[in-house]
Amino acid sequence: MKLYRLLAILLLALLAFSNAYALETVPVTSSEFSRGEVEFNIRLYDRRIYYTTNAVRGSDPIYLLVTITNNSPLPYRFKLADDRAFSIDVDVRTMTNRQLSQSDSLIRKRTQTTQIFFREITIESRESFSFIEDLRDYIRFEQPGSFRVRAVVYPELIRGAAIASPIESNYLNINLRPALTTGPDGIPLEMDSATGAALVKQPIPPDEVVAYMITARQQSQWERFFLYLDPEAMMLNDPYQKRRYTTENETGRLRMIAEYRQNLQNAVVDGDIVVIPTSFEILRTEYNNDDGTVIVRQKYRMPAFTEVRLYTYFLERRDNYWIIIKYSMQGQGTEPND
């Protein structure tokens, strides 16, 4: 009898432990979380100058980094549509609180009768899930100015009237400049962020192109730095990036170029070309009708010595303009500071 009673007690204890474990590991769904336990945050992924239209960068995407963070002690589960337009919505207003219109493509998507494909995402406690969206896919920007952006994520998707448990993001401020000025050849012109004047490519020789780029870097003028440099060609020098690029659609390719440009500015990739030299000297220039190379000695002053590097810049002639497409670097040792 005592043995049966002991077995019953052990069985009840085991059952209670298994129930507690199950409760502890069941993900929290969108209808069960408390305000603040799940945080929705947006920020500009590629912070730069934006225009109402920009033919130089194609569709000129305004990429938002969207992040959902689970601050609760339990896993959080929600539905994420393959087409993010059925998971998030964006509200953009002027400083006078006038709401901007949705993009035509977004309106077409949401008014058509179509099957919504989605997957269930589980975010563990104290972890985050992020993805990138183009703000222009949601909003039609027709006038320049300052705008406030706020997004809303719908964990149970946007399906007509069945919209529940929305999570609002933080506010984000963005500025859009007027459409780029068009040059005599019909090509839109880059703008100098410091002066507001148009940056126009000139038919200068390869050595002057390289000197222009290095000087722009010394003065931290990114618009001038990129004027004669092709980020797409630079990125495709990496075999891994090239393989990724060939499998992407047009939107994905534009996103990759924008990411590479931002990473270049942050010295995450190709850091040798963005390090600011103390001085430089062009040693040799060779070019024909289509291709050119420029060899430059660049010096970098350190606290105890000056590092010397030898750079070879490779250029390609496009529409009478020389463009830098890649480079190589060799260390040349050090020399004492003056």
C-alpha positions in Angstrom: 0.0 0.0 0.0 2.8 2.4 0.9 4.5 1.5 -2.4 1.3 2.4 -4.4 1.1 5.7 -2.5 4.7 6.5 -3.2 4.3 5.8 -6.9 1.2 8.0 -7.1 3.1 10.9 -5.5 6.0 10.5 -7.9 3.6 10.3 -10.9 1.8 13.5 -9.7 5.1 15.3 -9.3 6.3 14.3 -12.7 3.0 15.5 -14.3 3.2 18.8 -12.5 6.9 19.3 -13.7 6.0 18.4 -17.3 3.1 20.9 -17.3 5.3 23.6 -15.9 7.9 23.0 -18.5 5.3 23.1 -21.3 3.9 26.4 -20.1 7.4 27.7 -19.9 8.3 26.9 -23.5 5.0 27.7 -25.3 5.6 30.8 -27.4 3.6 33.9 -26.7 1.2 34.7 -29.6 0.3 38.2 -30.8 -2.9 38.3 -28.7 -1.1 37.4 -25.5 1.8 39.8 -25.1 1.7 42.9 -22.9 2.4 46.4 -24.2 6.1 46.9 -24.2 7.0 43.2 -24.1 7.4 43.2 -27.9 9.1 46.3 -29.4 8.9 47.4 -33.1 11.6 49.7 -34.3 12.5 51.3 -37.6 15.5 53.3 -38.7 17.1 54.3 -42.0 19.4 51.5 -43.3 21.3 53.7 -45.7 21.4 57.2 -44.4 22.3 59.6 -47.2 20.7 62.3 -49.3 17.2 61.4 -50.7 15.4 63.0 -53.6 11.7 62.9 -54.7 13.1 61.2 -57.9 16.6 60.1 -58.7 17.4 58.6 -62.1 21.0 58.2 -61.1 20.2 55.5 -58.6 17.3 54.0 -60.5 14.3 54.0 -58.2 16.4 55.6 -55.4 15.1 53.3 -52.7 14.7 54.6 -49.1 15.6 51.5 -47.2 14.2 51.0 -43.7 15.7 48.5 -41.3 12.7 47.0 -39.5 13.4 45.2 -36.2 11.1 43.3 -33.9 12.5 42.7 -30.4 11.1 40.3 -27.9 11.5 41.7 -24.4 9.2 39.2 -22.7 10.6 36.2 -20.8 8.9 33.7 -23.2 9.3 33.1 -26.9 7.1 35.3 -29.2 5.4 33.9 -32.3 3.9 35.9 -35.2 3.1 35.5 -38.9 5.2 37.2 -41.5 4.0 37.4 -45.1 6.3 36.6 -47.9 5.2 40.0 -49.4 5.8 42.3 -46.4 3.0 44.6 -47.6 0.6 42.2 -45.9 2.5 42.3 -42.6 3.4 46.0 -42.1 1.9 49.4 -43.0 3.5 52.8 -43.1 2.1 56.2 -42.2 4.1 59.2 -43.5 3.0 62.8 -42.7 4.4 66.3 -43.4 5.3 68.6 -40.6 1.8 70.1 -40.9 0.3 66.6 -40.3 -0.8 66.0 -43.9 -0.8 62.3 -44.6 0.9 61.2 -47.8 -0.8 58.8 -50.2 0.0 55.1 -50.6 1.9 54.0 -53.6 0.0 52.7 -56.6 1.7 49.3 -56.4 0.6 48.9 -52.7 -3.0 49.8 -53.5 -3.0 47.3 -56.4 -1.7 44.5 -54.1 -4.2 45.1 -51.3 -7.2 45.5 -53.6 -6.6 42.3 -55.6 -7.9 39.0 -54.5 -4.9 36.8 -54.0 -3.6 34.2 -51.7 -1.2 35.4 -49.0 1.8 33.2 -48.3 3.4 33.5 -44.9 5.6 31.8 -42.4 5.5 31.7 -38.7 8.4 33.4 -37.0 9.4 32.6 -33.4 11.7 35.1 -31.6 13.3 33.8 -28.4 13.4 35.9 -25.3 15.7 39.0 -25.5 16.3 38.4 -29.2 15.4 40.3 -32.3 14.3 39.7 -35.9 15.1 42.2 -38.7 14.4 42.7 -42.3 14.7 45.6 -44.8 11.9 47.3 -46.7 11.8 50.1 -49.3 9.7 53.0 -48.0 8.8 53.9 -51.7 7.0 50.6 -52.0 4.5 51.9 -49.5 4.3 55.7 -50.0 4.2 58.0 -53.0 6.6 61.0 -52.5 5.7 63.8 -54.9 7.0 66.9 -53.1 10.3 67.6 -51.3 10.3 68.4 -47.6 10.6 67.0 -44.1 8.4 64.0 -43.1 7.6 61.9 -40.0 7.5 58.2 -40.6 5.8 55.6 -38.4 5.1 52.0 -39.2 2.7 49.4 -37.8 3.3 45.6 -37.9 0.3 43.2 -37.9 1.3 39.8 -36.4 -1.8 38.2 -37.8 -1.4 39.8 -41.2 -3.4 42.4 -43.1 -6.5 40.7 -44.5 -9.3 43.0 -45.1 -11.2 43.7 -41.9 -9.4 40.9 -40.0 -6.6 43.2 -38.6 -5.8 42.6 -35.0 -3.1 43.3 -32.4 -1.1 45.9 -34.3 2.3 47.0 -32.9 3.4 50.6 -33.6 6.9 51.6 -34.2 8.9 54.6 -33.2 8.8 57.9 -35.2 11.5 58.5 -37.8 12.3 61.9 -39.5 13.5 62.0 -43.1 14.2 64.8 -45.5 13.7 64.7 -49.3 15.3 67.1 -51.7 13.8 68.2 -55.0 14.4 66.0 -58.0 17.9 66.0 -59.3 18.9 68.7 -61.8 19.3 67.4 -65.4 22.5 68.2 -67.2 22.8 69.1 -70.9 23.2 65.5 -71.8 19.9 64.6 -70.1 21.7 62.8 -67.2 20.6 63.8 -63.7 23.4 65.5 -61.7 24.6 64.5 -58.2 24.4 67.3 -55.6 27.1 68.4 -53.3 25.7 68.1 -49.7 27.9 70.9 -48.4 27.1 73.5 -51.1 23.9 72.3 -52.7 25.5 72.8 -56.1 25.4 70.1 -58.8 28.4 67.8 -59.1 29.1 67.2 -62.7 31.6 64.7 -64.1 34.3 66.2 -66.3 36.2 64.5 -69.1 39.4 64.7 -67.1 42.3 62.1 -67.5 42.6 59.1 -65.2 45.3 60.6 -62.9 43.1 63.7 -62.2 40.2 61.4 -61.5 42.1 59.4 -58.9 43.5 62.7 -57.4 39.9 64.0 -57.2 38.7 60.9 -55.4 41.6 60.8 -52.9 41.2 64.6 -52.2 37.5 64.1 -51.6 38.2 61.4 -49.1 40.7 63.6 -47.3 38.0 66.2 -47.0 35.3 63.6 -46.0 33.1 64.6 -49.0 31.4 61.3 -49.8 29.4 62.7 -52.8 32.6 63.8 -54.5 34.3 60.5 -53.4 31.7 58.4 -55.3 31.4 60.7 -58.3 34.1 58.8 -60.3 33.8 55.5 -58.5 31.5 52.7 -59.5 30.3 50.8 -56.3 28.6 48.1 -58.4 31.8 47.2 -60.2 33.8 47.4 -57.0 31.4 45.0 -55.3 31.4 42.5 -58.1 35.2 42.1 -57.7 34.3 39.9 -54.8 33.4 36.4 -56.1 30.9 35.7 -53.3 29.1 39.0 -53.9 29.1 38.4 -57.6 27.4 35.0 -57.1 24.8 36.5 -54.9 24.2 39.4 -57.4 23.5 37.0 -60.3 20.8 35.3 -58.4 19.0 38.5 -57.3 16.2 40.3 -59.1 16.5 44.0 -59.9 15.2 45.1 -56.5 17.7 42.8 -54.8 20.6 44.0 -56.9 19.8 47.7 -56.0 19.6 46.7 -52.4 23.0 45.0 -52.6 24.6 48.1 -54.2 23.1 50.3 -51.5 24.4 48.0 -48.8 27.9 47.9 -50.3 28.0 51.7 -50.6 27.1 52.1 -47.0 29.5 49.4 -45.9 32.2 51.1 -47.9 31.6 54.4 -46.0 31.7 52.5 -42.7 35.0 50.7 -43.8 33.3 47.3 -43.4 34.4 46.3 -46.9 37.4 47.5 -48.9 38.7 49.5 -46.0 42.0 50.2 -47.7 40.4 52.6 -50.2 38.6 54.7 -47.5 41.4 55.2 -45.1 42.3 58.9 -45.2 45.9 59.4 -46.4 48.1 62.2 -45.0 49.6 62.8 -48.4 49.7 61.1 -51.8 51.9 61.2 -55.0 50.9 60.0 -58.4 53.8 57.9 -59.8 52.7 56.6 -63.1 49.6 56.8 -65.4 48.9 54.5 -68.3 45.8 54.4 -70.5 44.4 53.7 -73.9 41.0 54.5 -75.4 39.1 52.2 -73.0 41.2 51.2 -69.9 43.7 52.9 -67.7 45.8 52.4 -64.5 47.1 54.9 -62.1 49.8 54.1 -59.5 49.9 56.2 -56.4 52.1 56.3 -53.3 50.0 57.2 -50.3 51.3 58.0 -46.8 49.5 57.5 -43.5 50.9 59.3 -40.5 50.8 57.3 -37.3 51.9 58.5 -33.8 55.4 56.9 -34.0 55.9 56.5 -37.8 54.4 57.0 -41.2 53.1 54.0 -43.2 53.7 54.0 -46.9 51.4 52.1 -49.3 51.4 51.7 -53.1 48.0 51.7 -54.7 47.1 50.7 -58.3 43.8 52.1 -59.4 42.1 50.5 -62.5 39.8 52.7 -64.5 37.3 52.3 -67.4 36.2 54.9 -69.9 32.4 55.3 -70.1 30.8 58.0 -72.2 34.0 60.0 -72.3 34.4 59.8 -68.5 37.0 57.8 -66.6 35.5 55.7 -63.8 37.4 53.8 -61.1 36.2 50.1 -61.1 38.8 48.4 -58.8 42.1 48.8 -57.0 45.0 46.9 -55.4 47.3 47.8 -52.6 50.8 46.8 -51.5 52.5 47.8 -48.3 55.8 49.7 -48.8 57.0 49.7 -45.2 57.4 52.7 -42.9 59.5 55.8 -42.6 60.2 58.0 -39.6 58.0 61.0 -38.9 59.4 64.4 -39.8 
